[in-house]
Amino acid sequence: MLTLDNLTISQGEFRLVANLTLATGSRTAVIGPSGAGKSTLLGAIAGFIAPSAGRILWNETEITRTPPGARPLSILFQDQNLFPHLSVAQNIGLGISPALRLSRADHTRIEAALERTGLAGLGARKPAALSGGQQSRVALARALLRAKPLLLLDEPFSALGPALKSEMLSLVAEIAQEQGTTLLMVSHDPDDARALCPQTVPVENGTAHPPQPTDALLDNPPPALRAYLGP
């Protein structure tokens, strides 16, 4: 269970407050106008942005000041954060050992992750030799191997075409269900939220509100969200 207890993020004139709880295994979208603080919220949960007040708790244990690498989560960004000089298999292996000290059993796990994400036979390639969709799968395979209980998605599939993006969202849903992962996804596309996340956190006017049923929220959004989404 993820709890944001009066979490406050202040950056110059920008201020965002969040009081909410996400149940273990839930899938939640984060939607709001550009500049509302959606990615900033994920950055604070991941430990990249220090809050000015409040607490972040995972299963009632406070992680507000825990270093990013020690938090029980993985995060996927739009740029996939792949290392161009490493092979696909090595990029995935970073999810097991940042120093790439990998055992035979680890290599077997990497091959299984390649197979699971549709990348079988591509382990020796460099990221530049892959399509955008394949690079997204590499990042997802690395997160799969990390098997952290919390997965943050900061629009990692926004550059993909509709069909491929839909395929990736389905794969994420399958993996999250298999591992019992709690998922939090920033998205500008309400269709993505409807496809993957039964509940949504609306972010507007300096507040990340508690999660609401996605379909009901998007069918009848509050004024600020309606203005952002359009007719």
C-alpha positions, 0 to 999 in steps of 0.5 A: 500500500502506498500512502502520501500523507500531506505530501507537499512539493514546493519549487519556486511558485509551484506547489503540489499537495497530495493526500491519498492511498493506493491499495496493493496491486491497484493500477492508477492513472495520473491525469491533469493539465500540462504543468499541473505536477504529474511527473513531479509527483512521480519524481517525489515518490521515486526519490528524485525530488525532495518534498518540503513537507509530509510523508511517503509510506510503503506498507506503513513504513516511511520512505520519504528520505530513503535514497532512490535506489533503495526504494521498493519501486521501478520507474519507466521514463519516456526516453527508456533510460537505456545505455547505448554502449551496452547490449540489450541483455546487458541493459536488462541485466542492470535490473539484477546487478548495476555492476553487471556481475551476473551468474549463470542463473541470472543469464537464464532469467535474462533470457526468460525476460527477453522471451516474455517481452517478445525480444527473444534472440535480440539480446546481443543487439545495441539499443540503436538497432531496435525500433522504438517499440522494442526499446520500450520492451527492453525497459519493461524487461528490466523492470520485470527482472527487478520485480519491485512491488511498485511500478511508476510509468512516466509516459514511457509509451507516448511516442509509440503509435496507437496499435503498439502503445495498446500492445505495450499497455496490455503487456504491462497489465499482464505483468503487473497482475502476475507479480501483484504490482502496484502501478501508477501511470502518468498519461496525457491520453484518457484512452490509456487510462481507461485501458490500463487503470481502473482508477485515476488520480486527477491533478489540478489547482495544486492538488493531487486528489484521491483516486476515483473510478476512471470511467466515471471521472473521465465521463464527468470531469471537474472543470479544470480537467474538462478544459484540459481534455476538451469536448 
